[in-house]
């Protein structure tokens, strides 16, 4: 699924300068993002889990589970992100099966990375 195409006309674009903390581990969260431009790092307890670039999502875990952020997301470069609120997220899950599968694949991959870090 090409999320850049899906969100290219989004009115909910947010810009972050390089070095900005976008999401903080442990805080409450009710939105997620699609990276439209730039690159972000995803870290857990100060350890790098992954990076996300254009077309990838971040912040999805809080949307699916407890609403608490499981990781910190920091802008590696100047970034433009499309914000997805809880209502839009639920609508996408219900009406766009490809989006649901995409989110599940991202969750599985990030959880595997976290397990690999623990070992």
VMD Tcl script that builds the backbone (N, CA, C; Angstrom):
set m [mol new atoms 357]
animate dup $m
set s [atomselect $m all]
$s set {name element resname resid chain x y z} {
  {N N UNK 1 A 0.849 -1.182 0.000}
  {CA C UNK 1 A 0.000 0.000 0.000}
  {C C UNK 1 A 0.889 1.239 0.000}
  {N N UNK 2 A 0.651 2.128 -0.924}
  {CA C UNK 2 A 1.440 3.346 -1.015}
  {C C UNK 2 A 0.741 4.455 -0.219}
  {N N UNK 3 A 1.210 4.647 1.007}
  {CA C UNK 3 A 0.583 5.638 1.880}
  {C C UNK 3 A 0.841 7.060 1.423}
  {N N UNK 4 A 1.930 7.277 0.669}
  {CA C UNK 4 A 2.186 8.615 0.144}
  {C C UNK 4 A 1.067 9.042 -0.801}
  {N N UNK 5 A 0.583 8.115 -1.618}
  {CA C UNK 5 A -0.532 8.422 -2.507}
  {C C UNK 5 A -1.822 8.647 -1.733}
  {N N UNK 6 A -2.054 7.813 -0.721}
  {CA C UNK 6 A -3.293 7.911 0.062}
  {C C UNK 6 A -3.391 9.251 0.789}
  {N N UNK 7 A -2.272 9.748 1.311}
  {CA C UNK 7 A -2.301 10.949 2.157}
  {C C UNK 7 A -1.720 12.197 1.489}
  {N N UNK 8 A -1.447 12.138 0.172}
  {CA C UNK 8 A -0.795 13.276 -0.490}
  {C C UNK 8 A -1.636 14.556 -0.458}
  {N N UNK 9 A -2.948 14.437 -0.317}
  {CA C UNK 9 A -3.806 15.616 -0.263}
  {C C UNK 9 A -4.323 15.899 1.159}
  {N N UNK 10 A -3.675 15.291 2.140}
  {CA C UNK 10 A -4.099 15.469 3.530}
  {C C UNK 10 A -3.988 16.938 3.941}
  {N N UNK 11 A -4.972 17.378 4.687}
  {CA C UNK 11 A -4.933 18.725 5.242}
  {C C UNK 11 A -4.284 18.742 6.619}
  {N N UNK 12 A -3.936 17.559 7.117}
  {CA C UNK 12 A -3.364 17.437 8.455}
  {C C UNK 12 A -1.862 17.176 8.398}
  {N N UNK 13 A -1.132 17.999 7.642}
  {CA C UNK 13 A 0.315 17.862 7.554}
  {C C UNK 13 A 0.973 18.690 8.647}
  {N N UNK 14 A 1.973 18.095 9.291}
  {CA C UNK 14 A 2.688 18.753 10.380}
  {C C UNK 14 A 4.172 18.703 10.057}
  {N N UNK 15 A 4.850 19.823 10.227}
  {CA C UNK 15 A 6.290 19.890 9.973}
  {C C UNK 15 A 7.057 19.827 11.288}
  {N N UNK 16 A 8.168 19.072 11.280}
  {CA C UNK 16 A 9.048 18.963 12.436}
  {C C UNK 16 A 10.477 19.202 11.970}
  {N N UNK 17 A 11.230 20.041 12.684}
  {CA C UNK 17 A 12.632 20.238 12.309}
  {C C UNK 17 A 13.486 19.050 12.773}
  {N N UNK 18 A 14.630 18.877 12.152}
  {CA C UNK 18 A 15.565 17.830 12.567}
  {C C UNK 18 A 15.841 17.969 14.059}
  {N N UNK 19 A 15.830 16.836 14.768}
  {CA C UNK 19 A 16.086 16.815 16.200}
  {C C UNK 19 A 14.842 16.924 17.069}
  {N N UNK 20 A 13.717 17.274 16.487}
  {CA C UNK 20 A 12.483 17.424 17.269}
  {C C UNK 20 A 11.963 16.068 17.729}
  {N N UNK 21 A 11.500 16.008 18.974}
  {CA C UNK 21 A 10.856 14.804 19.487}
  {C C UNK 21 A 9.385 14.888 19.092}
  {N N UNK 22 A 8.940 13.904 18.331}
  {CA C UNK 22 A 7.583 13.891 17.795}
  {C C UNK 22 A 6.640 13.146 18.734}
  {N N UNK 23 A 7.132 12.035 19.258}
  {CA C UNK 23 A 6.373 11.186 20.180}
  {C C UNK 23 A 7.309 10.822 21.325}
  {N N UNK 24 A 6.801 10.863 22.555}
  {CA C UNK 24 A 7.616 10.524 23.723}
  {C C UNK 24 A 7.081 9.258 24.382}
  {N N UNK 25 A 7.953 8.289 24.542}
  {CA C UNK 25 A 7.628 7.011 25.191}
  {C C UNK 25 A 6.943 7.247 26.526}
  {N N UNK 26 A 5.836 6.519 26.777}
  {CA C UNK 26 A 5.126 6.594 28.043}
  {C C UNK 26 A 4.025 7.636 28.100}
  {N N UNK 27 A 4.033 8.583 27.181}
  {CA C UNK 27 A 2.984 9.599 27.191}
  {C C UNK 27 A 1.729 9.080 26.503}
  {N N UNK 28 A 0.620 9.722 26.804}
  {CA C UNK 28 A -0.648 9.359 26.186}
  {C C UNK 28 A -0.623 9.776 24.714}
  {N N UNK 29 A -1.250 8.965 23.888}
  {CA C UNK 29 A -1.285 9.296 22.469}
  {C C UNK 29 A -2.600 8.928 21.831}
  {N N UNK 30 A -3.123 9.825 21.005}
  {CA C UNK 30 A -4.378 9.547 20.318}
  {C C UNK 30 A -4.275 9.861 18.827}
  {N N UNK 31 A -3.043 9.799 18.308}
  {CA C UNK 31 A -2.836 9.994 16.887}
  {C C UNK 31 A -1.597 9.204 16.437}
  {N N UNK 32 A -1.475 9.055 15.133}
  {CA C UNK 32 A -0.300 8.442 14.547}
  {C C UNK 32 A 0.066 9.271 13.330}
  {N N UNK 33 A 1.148 8.914 12.672}
  {CA C UNK 33 A 1.617 9.714 11.547}
  {C C UNK 33 A 2.064 8.829 10.386}
  {N N UNK 34 A 1.958 9.393 9.191}
  {CA C UNK 34 A 2.605 8.852 8.006}
  {C C UNK 34 A 3.749 9.812 7.690}
  {N N UNK 35 A 4.953 9.293 7.549}
  {CA C UNK 35 A 6.085 10.129 7.173}
  {C C UNK 35 A 5.921 10.454 5.683}
  {N N UNK 36 A 5.713 11.708 5.385}
  {CA C UNK 36 A 5.532 12.142 3.998}
  {C C UNK 36 A 6.869 12.560 3.388}
  {N N UNK 37 A 7.697 13.216 4.194}
  {CA C UNK 37 A 9.031 13.645 3.775}
  {C C UNK 37 A 9.961 13.519 4.969}
  {N N UNK 38 A 11.198 13.087 4.721}
  {CA C UNK 38 A 12.202 13.026 5.767}
  {C C UNK 38 A 12.351 11.643 6.363}
  {N N UNK 39 A 13.044 11.611 7.504}
  {CA C UNK 39 A 13.320 10.345 8.200}
  {C C UNK 39 A 13.236 10.571 9.698}
  {N N UNK 40 A 12.668 9.595 10.404}
  {CA C UNK 40 A 12.569 9.641 11.858}
  {C C UNK 40 A 13.188 8.382 12.446}
  {N N UNK 41 A 13.611 8.476 13.694}
  {CA C UNK 41 A 14.110 7.295 14.401}
  {C C UNK 41 A 13.089 6.908 15.467}
  {N N UNK 42 A 12.987 5.609 15.693}
  {CA C UNK 42 A 12.077 5.048 16.689}
  {C C UNK 42 A 12.943 4.358 17.724}
  {N N UNK 43 A 12.857 4.811 18.974}
  {CA C UNK 43 A 13.716 4.244 20.015}
  {C C UNK 43 A 12.889 3.826 21.221}
  {N N UNK 44 A 13.387 2.814 21.891}
  {CA C UNK 44 A 12.749 2.268 23.080}
  {C C UNK 44 A 13.786 2.246 24.186}
  {N N UNK 45 A 13.489 2.933 25.262}
  {CA C UNK 45 A 14.430 3.037 26.378}
  {C C UNK 45 A 15.815 3.463 25.876}
  {N N UNK 46 A 15.826 4.469 25.019}
  {CA C UNK 46 A 17.025 5.075 24.440}
  {C C UNK 46 A 17.798 4.164 23.489}
  {N N UNK 47 A 17.243 3.029 23.111}
  {CA C UNK 47 A 17.885 2.145 22.132}
  {C C UNK 47 A 17.135 2.235 20.818}
  {N N UNK 48 A 17.880 2.413 19.739}
  {CA C UNK 48 A 17.273 2.539 18.421}
  {C C UNK 48 A 16.610 1.238 18.006}
  {N N UNK 49 A 15.314 1.302 17.717}
  {CA C UNK 49 A 14.568 0.143 17.212}
  {C C UNK 49 A 14.558 0.119 15.695}
  {N N UNK 50 A 14.285 1.281 15.102}
  {CA C UNK 50 A 14.126 1.341 13.655}
  {C C UNK 50 A 14.164 2.793 13.201}
  {N N UNK 51 A 14.241 2.964 11.906}
  {CA C UNK 51 A 14.023 4.273 11.315}
  {C C UNK 51 A 12.823 4.153 10.381}
  {N N UNK 52 A 12.152 5.246 10.166}
  {CA C UNK 52 A 11.017 5.276 9.246}
  {C C UNK 52 A 11.236 6.425 8.276}
  {N N UNK 53 A 10.987 6.142 7.018}
  {CA C UNK 53 A 11.176 7.129 5.959}
  {C C UNK 53 A 9.856 7.387 5.252}
  {N N UNK 54 A 9.911 8.167 4.204}
  {CA C UNK 54 A 8.712 8.514 3.441}
  {C C UNK 54 A 7.873 7.286 3.139}
  {N N UNK 55 A 6.573 7.396 3.454}
  {CA C UNK 55 A 5.637 6.326 3.182}
  {C C UNK 55 A 5.439 5.361 4.326}
  {N N UNK 56 A 6.190 5.534 5.414}
  {CA C UNK 56 A 6.061 4.628 6.564}
  {C C UNK 56 A 5.283 5.307 7.683}
  {N N UNK 57 A 4.745 4.466 8.589}
  {CA C UNK 57 A 3.933 4.980 9.694}
  {C C UNK 57 A 4.697 4.924 11.012}
  {N N UNK 58 A 4.316 5.807 11.920}
  {CA C UNK 58 A 4.828 5.804 13.296}
  {C C UNK 58 A 3.681 6.161 14.228}
  {N N UNK 59 A 3.767 5.675 15.463}
  {CA C UNK 59 A 2.756 6.000 16.465}
  {C C UNK 59 A 1.551 5.090 16.451}
  {N N UNK 60 A 1.609 4.027 15.653}
  {CA C UNK 60 A 0.457 3.142 15.487}
  {C C UNK 60 A 0.149 2.309 16.721}
  {N N UNK 61 A 1.150 2.004 17.517}
  {CA C UNK 61 A 0.952 1.122 18.674}
  {C C UNK 61 A -0.062 1.713 19.658}
  {N N UNK 62 A 0.037 3.005 19.927}
  {CA C UNK 62 A -0.893 3.642 20.869}
  {C C UNK 62 A -2.318 3.647 20.334}
  {N N UNK 63 A -2.460 3.632 19.024}
  {CA C UNK 63 A -3.789 3.627 18.420}
  {C C UNK 63 A -4.460 2.264 18.585}
  {N N UNK 64 A -3.652 1.228 18.623}
  {CA C UNK 64 A -4.177 -0.136 18.666}
  {C C UNK 64 A -4.380 -0.612 20.092}
  {N N UNK 65 A -3.497 -0.199 21.001}
  {CA C UNK 65 A -3.537 -0.773 22.345}
  {C C UNK 65 A -3.927 0.227 23.413}
  {N N UNK 66 A -3.035 0.532 24.296}
  {CA C UNK 66 A -3.362 1.228 25.537}
  {C C UNK 66 A -3.440 2.740 25.448}
  {N N UNK 67 A -3.154 3.314 24.311}
  {CA C UNK 67 A -3.068 4.759 24.142}
  {C C UNK 67 A -1.830 5.368 24.802}
  {N N UNK 68 A -0.962 4.523 25.379}
  {CA C UNK 68 A 0.311 5.023 25.890}
  {C C UNK 68 A 1.385 4.738 24.850}
  {N N UNK 69 A 2.242 5.694 24.643}
  {CA C UNK 69 A 3.302 5.561 23.650}
  {C C UNK 69 A 4.325 4.526 24.107}
  {N N UNK 70 A 4.617 3.588 23.232}
  {CA C UNK 70 A 5.548 2.511 23.558}
  {C C UNK 70 A 6.975 2.852 23.161}
  {N N UNK 71 A 7.181 3.934 22.413}
  {CA C UNK 71 A 8.521 4.306 21.955}
  {C C UNK 71 A 8.574 5.815 21.750}
  {N N UNK 72 A 9.783 6.307 21.581}
  {CA C UNK 72 A 10.020 7.712 21.271}
  {C C UNK 72 A 10.342 7.822 19.794}
  {N N UNK 73 A 9.772 8.812 19.148}
  {CA C UNK 73 A 10.035 9.063 17.727}
  {C C UNK 73 A 10.662 10.451 17.618}
  {N N UNK 74 A 11.819 10.513 16.958}
  {CA C UNK 74 A 12.572 11.754 16.813}
  {C C UNK 74 A 12.861 12.005 15.342}
  {N N UNK 75 A 12.747 13.250 14.919}
  {CA C UNK 75 A 13.045 13.612 13.535}
  {C C UNK 75 A 14.554 13.575 13.309}
  {N N UNK 76 A 15.009 12.745 12.386}
  {CA C UNK 76 A 16.433 12.718 12.011}
  {C C UNK 76 A 16.756 13.844 11.042}
  {N N UNK 77 A 15.780 14.217 10.238}
  {CA C UNK 77 A 15.900 15.295 9.262}
  {C C UNK 77 A 14.676 16.179 9.420}
  {N N UNK 78 A 14.648 17.286 8.727}
  {CA C UNK 78 A 13.405 18.057 8.670}
  {C C UNK 78 A 12.354 17.133 8.073}
  {N N UNK 79 A 11.174 17.107 8.662}
  {CA C UNK 79 A 10.139 16.144 8.261}
  {C C UNK 79 A 8.790 16.815 8.043}
  {N N UNK 80 A 8.017 16.185 7.189}
  {CA C UNK 80 A 6.603 16.519 7.031}
  {C C UNK 80 A 5.846 15.222 7.278}
  {N N UNK 81 A 4.920 15.256 8.241}
  {CA C UNK 81 A 4.150 14.071 8.603}
  {C C UNK 81 A 2.666 14.349 8.435}
  {N N UNK 82 A 1.944 13.335 7.963}
  {CA C UNK 82 A 0.486 13.423 7.898}
  {C C UNK 82 A -0.070 12.827 9.186}
  {N N UNK 83 A -0.840 13.613 9.909}
  {CA C UNK 83 A -1.403 13.161 11.182}
  {C C UNK 83 A -2.709 12.415 10.945}
  {N N UNK 84 A -2.863 11.292 11.651}
  {CA C UNK 84 A -4.088 10.490 11.590}
  {C C UNK 84 A -4.642 10.401 13.002}
  {N N UNK 85 A -5.839 10.946 13.215}
  {CA C UNK 85 A -6.440 10.878 14.553}
  {C C UNK 85 A -7.161 9.546 14.745}
  {N N UNK 86 A -7.638 9.307 15.943}
  {CA C UNK 86 A -8.259 8.022 16.288}
  {C C UNK 86 A -9.459 7.708 15.389}
  {N N UNK 87 A -10.304 8.689 15.134}
  {CA C UNK 87 A -11.478 8.467 14.296}
  {C C UNK 87 A -11.111 8.093 12.873}
  {N N UNK 88 A -10.137 8.793 12.311}
  {CA C UNK 88 A -9.685 8.479 10.953}
  {C C UNK 88 A -9.027 7.106 10.904}
  {N N UNK 89 A -8.266 6.786 11.936}
  {CA C UNK 89 A -7.610 5.480 12.012}
  {C C UNK 89 A -8.655 4.363 12.004}
  {N N UNK 90 A -9.679 4.498 12.847}
  {CA C UNK 90 A -10.723 3.469 12.914}
  {C C UNK 90 A -11.482 3.361 11.597}
  {N N UNK 91 A -11.720 4.477 10.942}
  {CA C UNK 91 A -12.396 4.462 9.650}
  {C C UNK 91 A -11.544 3.747 8.598}
  {N N UNK 92 A -10.243 4.028 8.586}
  {CA C UNK 92 A -9.342 3.349 7.651}
  {C C UNK 92 A -9.328 1.846 7.901}
  {N N UNK 93 A -9.304 1.449 9.174}
  {CA C UNK 93 A -9.301 0.016 9.497}
  {C C UNK 93 A -10.564 -0.664 8.982}
  {N N UNK 94 A -11.702 0.017 9.097}
  {CA C UNK 94 A -12.979 -0.566 8.688}
  {C C UNK 94 A -13.163 -0.602 7.179}
  {N N UNK 95 A -12.668 0.419 6.492}
  {CA C UNK 95 A -13.013 0.591 5.080}
  {C C UNK 95 A -11.877 0.339 4.095}
  {N N UNK 96 A -10.649 0.203 4.606}
  {CA C UNK 96 A -9.504 -0.009 3.706}
  {C C UNK 96 A -8.717 -1.220 4.210}
  {N N UNK 97 A -9.095 -2.407 3.767}
  {CA C UNK 97 A -8.434 -3.629 4.249}
  {C C UNK 97 A -6.914 -3.617 4.060}
  {N N UNK 98 A -6.444 -3.004 2.985}
  {CA C UNK 98 A -4.993 -2.947 2.754}
  {C C UNK 98 A -4.283 -2.170 3.853}
  {N N UNK 99 A -4.947 -1.138 4.379}
  {CA C UNK 99 A -4.374 -0.353 5.470}
  {C C UNK 99 A -4.273 -1.208 6.727}
  {N N UNK 100 A -5.311 -1.972 7.016}
  {CA C UNK 100 A -5.312 -2.848 8.193}
  {C C UNK 100 A -4.165 -3.844 8.121}
  {N N UNK 101 A -3.989 -4.461 6.982}
  {CA C UNK 101 A -2.899 -5.435 6.803}
  {C C UNK 101 A -1.549 -4.740 6.935}
  {N N UNK 102 A -1.439 -3.536 6.381}
  {CA C UNK 102 A -0.188 -2.783 6.477}
  {C C UNK 102 A 0.167 -2.494 7.936}
  {N N UNK 103 A -0.800 -2.030 8.699}
  {CA C UNK 103 A -0.560 -1.722 10.120}
  {C C UNK 103 A -0.160 -2.992 10.870}
  {N N UNK 104 A -0.832 -4.093 10.595}
  {CA C UNK 104 A -0.489 -5.358 11.266}
  {C C UNK 104 A 0.942 -5.781 10.933}
  {N N UNK 105 A 1.352 -5.630 9.699}
  {CA C UNK 105 A 2.714 -5.995 9.304}
  {C C UNK 105 A 3.754 -5.111 9.988}
  {N N UNK 106 A 3.460 -3.818 10.076}
  {CA C UNK 106 A 4.377 -2.902 10.755}
  {C C UNK 106 A 4.482 -3.269 12.234}
  {N N UNK 107 A 3.350 -3.520 12.883}
  {CA C UNK 107 A 3.360 -3.909 14.301}
  {C C UNK 107 A 4.182 -5.176 14.513}
  {N N UNK 108 A 3.971 -6.171 13.685}
  {CA C UNK 108 A 4.699 -7.441 13.824}
  {C C UNK 108 A 6.194 -7.223 13.657}
  {N N UNK 109 A 6.572 -6.438 12.681}
  {CA C UNK 109 A 7.991 -6.181 12.430}
  {C C UNK 109 A 8.638 -5.427 13.588}
  {N N UNK 110 A 7.960 -4.424 14.098}
  {CA C UNK 110 A 8.532 -3.632 15.204}
  {C C UNK 110 A 8.598 -4.432 16.496}
  {N N UNK 111 A 7.602 -5.281 16.728}
  {CA C UNK 111 A 7.650 -6.145 17.914}
  {C C UNK 111 A 8.810 -7.137 17.802}
  {N N UNK 112 A 9.010 -7.683 16.616}
  {CA C UNK 112 A 10.135 -8.595 16.419}
  {C C UNK 112 A 11.465 -7.892 16.681}
  {N N UNK 113 A 11.593 -6.667 16.200}
  {CA C UNK 113 A 12.812 -5.891 16.464}
  {C C UNK 113 A 13.021 -5.681 17.955}
  {N N UNK 114 A 11.957 -5.408 18.681}
  {CA C UNK 114 A 12.070 -5.210 20.133}
  {C C UNK 114 A 12.482 -6.511 20.812}
  {N N UNK 115 A 11.902 -7.640 20.414}
  {CA C UNK 115 A 12.289 -8.935 20.987}
  {C C UNK 115 A 13.748 -9.240 20.687}
  {N N UNK 116 A 14.179 -8.942 19.473}
  {CA C UNK 116 A 15.584 -9.171 19.099}
  {C C UNK 116 A 16.536 -8.342 19.974}
  {N N UNK 117 A 16.116 -7.133 20.328}
  {CA C UNK 117 A 16.945 -6.279 21.187}
  {C C UNK 117 A 17.077 -6.882 22.583}
  {N N UNK 118 A 16.004 -7.494 23.066}
  {CA C UNK 118 A 16.006 -8.058 24.414}
  {C C UNK 118 A 16.960 -9.241 24.520}
  {N N UNK 119 A 17.027 -10.028 23.455}
  {CA C UNK 119 A 17.853 -11.258 23.491}
  {C C UNK 119 A 19.299 -10.980 23.482}
}
mol reanalyze $m
mol bondsrecalc $m
mol representation Tube
mol addrep $m
